[in-house]
Amino acid sequence: MPRFGLAAVHVDKEKANSFWRTVRPTAGKTRSGSDAAVVPGTAGVTKLWYDGRAKVTLDQSVPQIGAPEAWARGFDGKGVKVAVLDTGADLNNADIKSRITVSKSFVPGEAVQDGHGHGTHVASTIAGSGANSGGKYKGVAPGADLLVGKVLANAGSGAIQASSKAWTGRSPRAPTSSA
């Protein structure tokens, strides 16, 4: 991440003390002699973030955006159609199978069945019932209808033309010049 002036490092436990002494920002004085909030350590570091483990938190992120309050007021996505243009969807996934109203593959030679997993993840985040987790991992709009378009192959990539055709109903045209 040098482009952003950032670096990621891993420090073994036995070297942690010396690493910390080198990078630790300290309180100090500005050039004019007044107190400064933070002065870079000897390595020039002005800010340090600790790394942590990432984990699935749909049971936390959905409440963070206020979805349970919306559901309580009757807004659960019912009557809303959401297009998921991705790697398809697992048509047998208990969280979403009853929400998929239309599905089509725009990838030559591949069925809409998700062989990658990303499209299923996205569809579940949108309209998952929570059936696979006893209700713990429920989507934002569990009443929404899903229109699943497979525009990315099972390898997770695909042609822009397939995405455009799924979205607009026609293939993209080449740009024209009036010169």
Solvent accessible surface area in square Angstrom, and as a share of the most:
residue,aa,sasa,rsa
1,M,123,0.55
2,P,119,0.75
3,R,214,0.78
4,F,140,0.58
5,G,68,0.66
6,L,81,0.40
7,A,88,0.69
8,A,85,0.66
9,V,102,0.59
10,H,160,0.71
11,V,47,0.27
12,D,65,0.34
13,K,184,0.78
14,E,142,0.64
15,K,122,0.51
16,A,45,0.35
17,N,112,0.58
18,S,58,0.37
19,F,59,0.24
20,W,93,0.33
21,R,150,0.55
22,T,60,0.35
23,V,10,0.06
24,R,103,0.37
25,P,33,0.21
26,T,59,0.35
27,A,88,0.68
28,G,24,0.23
29,K,132,0.56
30,T,59,0.34
31,R,252,0.92
32,S,105,0.68
33,G,43,0.42
34,S,63,0.41
35,D,113,0.59
36,A,21,0.17
37,A,95,0.74
38,V,84,0.48
39,V,47,0.27
40,P,57,0.36
41,G,13,0.13
42,T,127,0.74
43,A,55,0.43
44,G,51,0.49
45,V,38,0.22
46,T,83,0.48
47,K,132,0.56
48,L,57,0.29
49,W,175,0.62
50,Y,174,0.66
51,D,145,0.75
52,G,62,0.60
53,R,234,0.85
54,A,104,0.81
55,K,158,0.67
56,V,110,0.63
57,T,47,0.27
58,L,30,0.15
59,D,45,0.23
60,Q,94,0.42
61,S,42,0.27
62,V,6,0.03
63,P,62,0.39
64,Q,147,0.65
65,I,118,0.60
66,G,25,0.24
67,A,5,0.04
68,P,48,0.30
69,E,108,0.48
70,A,35,0.27
71,W,58,0.20
72,A,91,0.70
73,R,185,0.68
74,G,60,0.57
75,F,128,0.53
76,D,46,0.24
77,G,16,0.16
78,K,171,0.72
79,G,70,0.67
80,V,78,0.45
81,K,141,0.60
82,V,39,0.22
83,A,48,0.37
84,V,5,0.03
85,L,57,0.28
86,D,13,0.07
87,T,1,0.01
88,G,0,0.00
89,A,0,0.00
90,D,43,0.22
91,L,63,0.31
92,N,117,0.60
93,N,29,0.15
94,A,43,0.33
95,D,14,0.07
96,I,0,0.00
97,K,113,0.48
98,S,87,0.56
99,R,59,0.22
100,I,32,0.16
101,T,76,0.44
102,V,88,0.51
103,S,46,0.30
104,K,116,0.49
105,S,32,0.21
106,F,48,0.20
107,V,21,0.12
108,P,127,0.80
109,G,90,0.87
110,E,50,0.22
111,A,75,0.58
112,V,16,0.09
113,Q,70,0.31
114,D,16,0.08
115,G,52,0.50
116,H,92,0.41
117,G,34,0.33
118,H,85,0.38
119,G,0,0.00
120,T,17,0.10
121,H,115,0.51
122,V,41,0.24
123,A,0,0.00
124,S,20,0.13
125,T,44,0.25
126,I,41,0.21
127,A,0,0.00
128,G,1,0.01
129,S,46,0.30
130,G,1,0.01
131,A,60,0.47
132,N,91,0.47
133,S,37,0.24
134,G,81,0.78
135,G,40,0.38
136,K,112,0.48
137,Y,68,0.26
138,K,67,0.28
139,G,0,0.00
140,V,54,0.31
141,A,22,0.17
142,P,19,0.12
143,G,10,0.09
144,A,0,0.00
145,D,31,0.16
146,L,0,0.00
147,L,52,0.26
148,V,5,0.03
149,G,4,0.04
150,K,0,0.00
151,V,4,0.02
152,L,48,0.24
153,A,22,0.17
154,N,61,0.31
155,A,90,0.69
156,G,27,0.26
157,S,70,0.45
158,G,45,0.43
159,A,66,0.51
160,I,148,0.75
161,Q,99,0.44
162,A,16,0.12
163,S,38,0.24
164,S,25,0.16
165,K,91,0.39
166,A,23,0.17
167,W,185,0.65
168,T,66,0.38
169,G,62,0.59
170,R,156,0.57
171,S,46,0.29
172,P,68,0.43
173,R,213,0.78
174,A,82,0.63
175,P,133,0.84
176,T,132,0.77
177,S,95,0.61
178,S,124,0.80
179,A,136,1.06
